[in-house]
């Protein structure tokens, strides 16, 4: 769920917080029965924790308390303070390390899931981040991090858009930051989750898009080389059950059979193109509040459209909904439905100014100084 900020919950995290304890319990039971963990995402591009001088230990304690109070399974650290990281003075890395250690103290491994969502270039080597960026973070606290939701998008128009560039050899603009090059930089291979936009248009990301057929081919190739980490997408509902099924492909078929990895490069040099699973498959939103500017009336409900972010463990057999199912927005949370229908967004009470500030937060590109 996005996002938990230093100031408190926003977006879908606020929607979750607004539910009653019994509602949250019921939804959690449904998720658990489907093999799905529910995590909250911290920060996003809205906040700059290091640049803003936040105390890492204090913020970690505050966020860990929220995780416990509202019964989620863990937290995803989406640190995007590019200004701090670009200084390459080690302060950004140390902030992340201190934050991770403090979170783990409050959220013990084995009881809670702790993930990070770094931009792929920060996991590379031979870059302008001479202080190490996430290579340093991984060296110091990698054992405390369950996996990395790696953002292979928003890093340049032609970056990570072929299987070669995504898996084995990134460009000189973002050196040594493909999946297997990241492994060579000291990261555990099966912690390197491939993150991609949920659509081939620019609605979810500026660049880095792949068609589901091409991405499925890359997934198959990666599996053939021993990778088994999974795929993350920004964002739901573009990355819905049809998207998940298509990306799993023959390597991780939805029926739970063993599938097969492949080293074929037939999709390697192709340009990202739309496929039947990429367009027209997402639920249609009918928001009751389509306004795009603040009226100053904090009592008005915020539009619920398109602010949910879903990172499903797509390799678990049966975890994803079947391709014919749809989703509906009930009391602030997305729940599966077997009846094909148009999705209607029911507004969740929320401060309009928060909603306008934080809804649809985008991933930022690290700026080269």
Secondary structure as UniProt FT lines:
FT   STRAND          2..5
FT   TURN            6..7
FT   STRAND          8..9
FT   HELIX           11..18
FT   HELIX           21..33
FT   TURN            34..35
FT   STRAND          39..44
FT   TURN            45..46
FT   TURN            49..53
FT   HELIX           56..69
FT   TURN            70..71
FT   STRAND          74..79
FT   HELIX           82..86
FT   HELIX           91..106
FT   TURN            110..111
FT   STRAND          112..116
FT   HELIX           120..123
FT   TURN            130..131
FT   HELIX           134..141
FT   HELIX           142..144
FT   STRAND          147..151
FT   TURN            157..160
FT   HELIX           164..168
FT   HELIX           172..174
FT   TURN            175..176
FT   HELIX           179..184
FT   TURN            185..186
FT   HELIX           189..191
FT   STRAND          192..197
FT   HELIX           212..224
FT   TURN            225..226
FT   STRAND          231..234
FT   TURN            236..238
FT   HELIX           241..248
FT   TURN            249..252
FT   TURN            254..255
FT   TURN            266..269
FT   TURN            276..278
FT   TURN            298..299
FT   TURN            305..306
FT   TURN            314..315
FT   TURN            317..318
FT   TURN            323..324
FT   STRAND          326..330
FT   TURN            331..332
FT   STRAND          333..337
FT   HELIX           352..358
FT   TURN            359..360
//
